[in-house]
Amino acid sequence: MGALDHLSDLFDCSFGSSDKLKKKKQLQTVEIKVKIDCEGCERKVRRSVEGMKGVQSVDIEPKQHKLTVVGYVDPQKVVQRVIHRTGKKAELWPYVPYDVVDHPYAPGVYDKKAPPGYVRNTYEDPQITQLTRASSTEVRYTTAFSDENPTACAIM
């Protein structure tokens, strides 16, 4: 620590707030599932988050009931703000593309309410994650009839 740093600490006028080391929020994309029925609902949801500090952009997809907020924000605070301002049930976006999941039709993963091409995110719930793993018998039967297996059964 140099002499100038020491002097600047002595004559600091911030009155004890040591926020120099405080972490700044990262720019992130927050996706929220909220029911949007009409243009009025869409406008209400948009206005609820547009005035938040740190929000850069707001995008709404009414057919998927999806709100996307980009900015320097905390995801839980955005969800709480939407719930408080609109009175609607809101949660973080629980879906991922079905290409990402190993077994998209396993119980607990497949969701009828999900938008087309999406299934539930299994990486956050440890109980569902165990259901989506293939057992050794499943792997054995699927690889027995696989084209990549040179010793596969050739019954056609």
MIVEXLO-838665 format. One line per 5 residues: number of its first residue (from 1); their letters; for each residue x, y, z of N, C-alpha, C. Coordinates in nm, 2 decimals. Example, Ala and Ser with C-alpha at 12.3 -4.5 7.8 and 13.67 -1.06 7.14 Angstrom:
# residues 2
1) as) 1.32,-0.57,0.78,1.23,-0.45,0.78,1.32,-0.33,0.78 | 1.28,-0.22,0.71,1.37,-0.11,0.71,1.29,0.00,0.79;
# end
This chain:
# residues 156
1) mgald) 0.08,-0.12,0.00,0.00,0.00,0.00,0.09,0.12,0.00 | 0.07,0.21,-0.10,0.15,0.33,-0.11,0.11,0.44,-0.02 | 0.19,0.54,-0.02,0.17,0.66,0.07,0.04,0.73,0.02 | 0.02,0.74,-0.11,-0.10,0.81,-0.15,-0.23,0.73,-0.12 | -0.22,0.60,-0.12,-0.34,0.52,-0.08,-0.37,0.54,0.06;
6) hlsdl) -0.27,0.54,0.15,-0.28,0.56,0.29,-0.35,0.70,0.32 | -0.30,0.80,0.25,-0.35,0.94,0.27,-0.50,0.95,0.22 | -0.53,0.88,0.11,-0.66,0.89,0.06,-0.76,0.81,0.16 | -0.71,0.71,0.22,-0.79,0.64,0.32,-0.82,0.73,0.44 | -0.72,0.80,0.48,-0.73,0.89,0.60,-0.83,1.00,0.57;
11) fdcsf) -0.83,1.06,0.45,-0.92,1.17,0.42,-1.04,1.13,0.34 | -1.08,1.01,0.36,-1.20,0.96,0.29,-1.33,1.02,0.35 | -1.41,1.08,0.27,-1.53,1.15,0.31,-1.66,1.06,0.30 | -1.64,0.93,0.29,-1.76,0.84,0.28,-1.82,0.80,0.41 | -1.76,0.84,0.52,-1.81,0.82,0.66,-1.83,0.67,0.69;
16) gssdk) -1.73,0.59,0.67,-1.73,0.45,0.71,-1.80,0.35,0.62 | -1.84,0.40,0.50,-1.90,0.30,0.41,-1.79,0.24,0.33 | -1.76,0.12,0.36,-1.65,0.05,0.29,-1.71,-0.03,0.17 | -1.78,0.03,0.08,-1.84,-0.03,-0.03,-1.74,-0.05,-0.15 | -1.62,-0.02,-0.12,-1.52,-0.03,-0.23,-1.51,-0.17,-0.28;
21) lkkkk) -1.51,-0.26,-0.18,-1.50,-0.40,-0.22,-1.63,-0.47,-0.25 | -1.74,-0.40,-0.24,-1.87,-0.46,-0.27,-1.88,-0.50,-0.41 | -1.93,-0.63,-0.43,-1.94,-0.68,-0.57,-2.05,-0.61,-0.65 | -2.02,-0.59,-0.77,-2.12,-0.53,-0.86,-2.20,-0.65,-0.92 | -2.32,-0.62,-0.95,-2.41,-0.72,-1.01,-2.36,-0.75,-1.16;
26) qlqtv) -2.37,-0.87,-1.20,-2.33,-0.91,-1.34,-2.45,-0.88,-1.43 | -2.42,-0.86,-1.55,-2.52,-0.85,-1.66,-2.57,-0.99,-1.68 | -2.70,-1.01,-1.67,-2.76,-1.14,-1.69,-2.90,-1.13,-1.75 | -2.94,-1.25,-1.80,-3.07,-1.26,-1.86,-3.16,-1.34,-1.76 | -3.27,-1.28,-1.72,-3.36,-1.35,-1.63,-3.49,-1.39,-1.71;
31) eikvk) -3.52,-1.51,-1.71,-3.64,-1.56,-1.78,-3.74,-1.60,-1.68 | -3.87,-1.55,-1.69,-3.97,-1.57,-1.59,-4.10,-1.63,-1.66 | -4.16,-1.72,-1.60,-4.29,-1.77,-1.65,-4.40,-1.70,-1.57 | -4.48,-1.63,-1.65,-4.60,-1.56,-1.59,-4.71,-1.57,-1.69 | -4.83,-1.59,-1.64,-4.94,-1.61,-1.73,-4.98,-1.47,-1.80;
36) idceg) -4.99,-1.47,-1.93,-5.02,-1.35,-2.00,-5.14,-1.38,-2.10 | -5.25,-1.33,-2.07,-5.37,-1.36,-2.15,-5.40,-1.26,-2.26 | -5.38,-1.14,-2.24,-5.42,-1.04,-2.33,-5.32,-0.93,-2.34 | -5.34,-0.82,-2.42,-5.25,-0.71,-2.44,-5.24,-0.63,-2.31 | -5.35,-0.63,-2.24,-5.35,-0.55,-2.11,-5.26,-0.62,-2.01;
41) cerkv) -5.26,-0.75,-2.00,-5.17,-0.83,-1.91,-5.03,-0.80,-1.95 | -5.01,-0.81,-2.08,-4.87,-0.79,-2.13,-4.82,-0.65,-2.10 | -4.90,-0.55,-2.11,-4.86,-0.41,-2.08,-4.83,-0.40,-1.92 | -4.92,-0.46,-1.84,-4.90,-0.46,-1.70,-4.77,-0.52,-1.65 | -4.74,-0.64,-1.71,-4.62,-0.71,-1.68,-4.50,-0.63,-1.72;
46) rrsve) -4.50,-0.57,-1.84,-4.39,-0.49,-1.89,-4.36,-0.37,-1.80 | -4.47,-0.30,-1.76,-4.45,-0.18,-1.68,-4.40,-0.22,-1.54 | -4.43,-0.34,-1.49,-4.39,-0.37,-1.36,-4.24,-0.38,-1.35 | -4.17,-0.42,-1.45,-4.03,-0.44,-1.45,-3.95,-0.33,-1.52 | -4.01,-0.25,-1.61,-3.93,-0.15,-1.68,-3.87,-0.05,-1.59;
51) gmkgv) -3.93,-0.01,-1.48,-3.88,0.09,-1.40,-3.78,0.05,-1.29 | -3.75,-0.08,-1.29,-3.65,-0.13,-1.20,-3.51,-0.08,-1.23 | -3.44,-0.06,-1.12,-3.30,-0.01,-1.14,-3.21,-0.13,-1.19 | -3.14,-0.10,-1.30,-3.05,-0.19,-1.36,-3.11,-0.27,-1.48 | -3.23,-0.25,-1.51,-3.30,-0.32,-1.62,-3.26,-0.25,-1.75;
56) qsvdi) -3.20,-0.33,-1.85,-3.16,-0.28,-1.98,-3.27,-0.30,-2.08 | -3.33,-0.42,-2.09,-3.44,-0.45,-2.19,-3.54,-0.55,-2.13 | -3.66,-0.54,-2.18,-3.77,-0.63,-2.14,-3.83,-0.68,-2.27 | -3.84,-0.82,-2.28,-3.90,-0.88,-2.39,-4.01,-0.98,-2.34 | -4.13,-0.98,-2.41,-4.24,-1.06,-2.36,-4.28,-1.15,-2.48;
61) epkqh) -4.30,-1.28,-2.46,-4.35,-1.37,-2.55,-4.48,-1.42,-2.50 | -4.60,-1.36,-2.54,-4.72,-1.40,-2.47,-4.77,-1.54,-2.50 | -4.74,-1.60,-2.62,-4.79,-1.73,-2.65,-4.71,-1.83,-2.56 | -4.59,-1.81,-2.52,-4.52,-1.90,-2.43,-4.53,-1.86,-2.29 | -4.60,-1.75,-2.26,-4.61,-1.70,-2.12,-4.47,-1.67,-2.06;
66) kltvv) -4.38,-1.60,-2.14,-4.24,-1.59,-2.10,-4.21,-1.44,-2.10 | -4.14,-1.40,-1.99,-4.09,-1.26,-1.97,-3.94,-1.27,-1.96 | -3.87,-1.20,-2.05,-3.72,-1.20,-2.04,-3.67,-1.06,-2.01 | -3.59,-1.05,-1.90,-3.54,-0.93,-1.85,-3.39,-0.93,-1.86 | -3.33,-0.84,-1.93,-3.18,-0.83,-1.94,-3.13,-0.71,-1.86;
71) gyvdp) -3.03,-0.73,-1.78,-2.98,-0.61,-1.70,-2.90,-0.66,-1.58 | -2.87,-0.56,-1.50,-2.79,-0.58,-1.38,-2.88,-0.60,-1.27 | -2.95,-0.71,-1.26,-3.06,-0.73,-1.16,-3.04,-0.86,-1.09 | -3.11,-0.88,-0.98,-3.12,-1.00,-0.91,-3.24,-1.08,-0.95 | -3.23,-1.20,-0.99,-3.35,-1.28,-1.05,-3.46,-1.29,-0.95;
76) qkvvq) -3.43,-1.31,-0.82,-3.54,-1.33,-0.72,-3.61,-1.19,-0.70 | -3.54,-1.08,-0.71,-3.60,-0.95,-0.69,-3.70,-0.92,-0.81 | -3.66,-0.96,-0.93,-3.74,-0.94,-1.04,-3.87,-1.02,-1.03 | -3.86,-1.15,-0.99,-3.98,-1.23,-0.97,-4.07,-1.17,-0.86 | -4.01,-1.13,-0.75,-4.09,-1.07,-0.64,-4.16,-0.94,-0.69;
81) rvihr) -4.09,-0.86,-0.77,-4.15,-0.74,-0.82,-4.27,-0.77,-0.91 | -4.26,-0.87,-1.00,-4.37,-0.90,-1.09,-4.49,-0.95,-1.01 | -4.46,-1.03,-0.91,-4.57,-1.08,-0.83,-4.64,-0.97,-0.75 | -4.56,-0.88,-0.70,-4.61,-0.77,-0.62,-4.69,-0.67,-0.70 | -4.63,-0.63,-0.82,-4.70,-0.53,-0.90,-4.82,-0.58,-0.98;
86) tgkka) -4.81,-0.70,-1.02,-4.92,-0.75,-1.11,-5.02,-0.84,-1.04 | -4.98,-0.90,-0.93,-5.07,-0.99,-0.86,-5.08,-1.13,-0.92 | -5.00,-1.15,-1.02,-5.00,-1.28,-1.09,-4.89,-1.38,-1.03 | -4.92,-1.51,-1.05,-4.82,-1.61,-1.01,-4.70,-1.60,-1.11 | -4.58,-1.59,-1.05,-4.46,-1.59,-1.14,-4.36,-1.68,-1.08;
91) elwpy) -4.28,-1.74,-1.17,-4.16,-1.82,-1.12,-4.05,-1.81,-1.23 | -3.93,-1.85,-1.19,-3.82,-1.85,-1.28,-3.86,-1.96,-1.39 | -3.81,-1.93,-1.51,-3.84,-2.02,-1.63,-3.79,-2.16,-1.60 | -3.89,-2.26,-1.58,-3.85,-2.39,-1.54,-3.81,-2.49,-1.66 | -3.81,-2.44,-1.78,-3.80,-2.53,-1.90,-3.66,-2.51,-1.97;
96) vpydv) -3.62,-2.62,-2.03,-3.50,-2.62,-2.12,-3.54,-2.69,-2.25 | -3.47,-2.66,-2.35,-3.49,-2.74,-2.48,-3.48,-2.89,-2.45 | -3.56,-2.97,-2.52,-3.56,-3.11,-2.49,-3.44,-3.18,-2.55 | -3.36,-3.11,-2.63,-3.23,-3.17,-2.68,-3.13,-3.18,-2.57 | -3.14,-3.09,-2.47,-3.04,-3.08,-2.37,-3.05,-3.20,-2.27;
101) vdhpy) -3.17,-3.25,-2.25,-3.20,-3.35,-2.15,-3.18,-3.49,-2.21 | -3.12,-3.58,-2.13,-3.09,-3.72,-2.18,-3.22,-3.80,-2.21 | -3.32,-3.79,-2.12,-3.44,-3.86,-2.14,-3.56,-3.77,-2.13 | -3.60,-3.70,-2.24,-3.70,-3.60,-2.23,-3.84,-3.65,-2.19 | -3.87,-3.78,-2.21,-4.00,-3.83,-2.18,-4.01,-3.91,-2.05;
106) apgvy) -3.91,-3.90,-1.97,-3.91,-3.96,-1.84,-4.01,-3.90,-1.75 | -4.07,-3.97,-1.65,-4.16,-3.91,-1.56,-4.10,-3.80,-1.48 | -4.16,-3.69,-1.46,-4.11,-3.57,-1.39,-4.04,-3.47,-1.48 | -4.00,-3.52,-1.60,-3.93,-3.43,-1.69,-4.03,-3.37,-1.80 | -4.11,-3.46,-1.86,-4.20,-3.42,-1.96,-4.32,-3.35,-1.89;
111) dkkap) -4.35,-3.23,-1.95,-4.46,-3.15,-1.89,-4.55,-3.11,-2.00 | -4.68,-3.14,-1.99,-4.78,-3.11,-2.09,-4.80,-2.96,-2.11 | -4.77,-2.88,-2.00,-4.79,-2.74,-2.01,-4.67,-2.67,-2.07 | -4.57,-2.73,-2.09,-4.45,-2.67,-2.15,-4.47,-2.63,-2.29 | -4.41,-2.52,-2.33,-4.41,-2.48,-2.48,-4.36,-2.59,-2.57;
116) pgyvr) -4.39,-2.59,-2.69,-4.34,-2.69,-2.78,-4.18,-2.69,-2.79 | -4.13,-2.81,-2.78,-3.98,-2.82,-2.78,-3.91,-2.80,-2.65 | -3.99,-2.79,-2.54,-3.93,-2.77,-2.41,-3.98,-2.87,-2.31 | -3.89,-2.91,-2.21,-3.93,-3.00,-2.10,-3.88,-2.93,-1.97 | -3.91,-2.99,-1.86,-3.87,-2.93,-1.73,-3.72,-2.95,-1.72;
121) ntyed) -3.66,-2.85,-1.64,-3.52,-2.85,-1.61,-3.50,-2.95,-1.50 | -3.42,-3.06,-1.53,-3.40,-3.16,-1.43,-3.28,-3.14,-1.35 | -3.19,-3.05,-1.39,-3.07,-3.03,-1.32,-3.08,-2.96,-1.18 | -3.19,-2.90,-1.16,-3.21,-2.83,-1.03,-3.28,-2.92,-0.92 | -3.35,-3.02,-0.96,-3.42,-3.10,-0.87,-3.35,-3.24,-0.86;
126) pqitq) -3.29,-3.27,-0.75,-3.21,-3.40,-0.74,-3.30,-3.52,-0.74 | -3.42,-3.51,-0.70,-3.51,-3.63,-0.71,-3.55,-3.67,-0.85 | -3.57,-3.57,-0.93,-3.61,-3.59,-1.07,-3.48,-3.64,-1.15 | -3.37,-3.58,-1.11,-3.24,-3.62,-1.19,-3.22,-3.77,-1.18 | -3.25,-3.83,-1.07,-3.22,-3.97,-1.06,-3.32,-4.05,-1.15;
131) ltras) -3.44,-4.00,-1.17,-3.53,-4.07,-1.26,-3.49,-4.06,-1.40 | -3.42,-3.96,-1.44,-3.38,-3.94,-1.58,-3.26,-4.02,-1.62 | -3.19,-4.08,-1.53,-3.07,-4.16,-1.57,-3.12,-4.29,-1.62 | -3.05,-4.34,-1.72,-3.08,-4.47,-1.78,-3.02,-4.58,-1.69 | -3.09,-4.68,-1.67,-3.04,-4.79,-1.59,-2.95,-4.88,-1.68;
136) stevr) -2.88,-4.97,-1.62,-2.78,-5.05,-1.70,-2.86,-5.14,-1.80 | -2.98,-5.19,-1.77,-3.05,-5.27,-1.86,-3.10,-5.19,-1.98 | -3.14,-5.07,-1.95,-3.19,-4.98,-2.06,-3.07,-4.96,-2.16 | -2.96,-4.93,-2.11,-2.84,-4.90,-2.19,-2.80,-5.03,-2.27 | -2.81,-5.14,-2.21,-2.77,-5.27,-2.27,-2.87,-5.30,-2.39;
141) yttaf) -3.00,-5.28,-2.37,-3.10,-5.31,-2.48,-3.09,-5.20,-2.59 | -3.07,-5.08,-2.55,-3.06,-4.98,-2.66,-2.94,-4.99,-2.74 | -2.83,-5.03,-2.68,-2.71,-5.04,-2.76,-2.70,-5.17,-2.84 | -2.78,-5.27,-2.80,-2.78,-5.40,-2.87,-2.84,-5.39,-3.01 | -2.93,-5.29,-3.02,-2.99,-5.27,-3.15,-2.95,-5.14,-3.22;
146) sdenp) -2.83,-5.09,-3.18,-2.78,-4.97,-3.24,-2.70,-4.99,-3.36 | -2.71,-4.89,-3.45,-2.63,-4.90,-3.57,-2.48,-4.88,-3.55 | -2.44,-4.82,-3.44,-2.30,-4.80,-3.41,-2.24,-4.92,-3.35 | -2.32,-5.02,-3.31,-2.26,-5.14,-3.25,-2.24,-5.24,-3.36 | -2.11,-5.28,-3.39,-2.09,-5.37,-3.50,-2.14,-5.51,-3.47;
151) tacai) -2.15,-5.55,-3.34,-2.20,-5.68,-3.30,-2.35,-5.68,-3.27 | -2.42,-5.58,-3.32,-2.56,-5.57,-3.29,-2.64,-5.68,-3.36 | -2.76,-5.70,-3.31,-2.85,-5.80,-3.37,-2.88,-5.76,-3.51 | -2.88,-5.85,-3.61,-2.90,-5.81,-3.75,-3.04,-5.86,-3.79 | -3.14,-5.87,-3.71,-3.27,-5.91,-3.74,-3.34,-5.80,-3.81;
156) m) -3.37,-5.80,-3.93,-3.44,-5.70,-4.00,-3.54,-5.76,-4.10;
# end
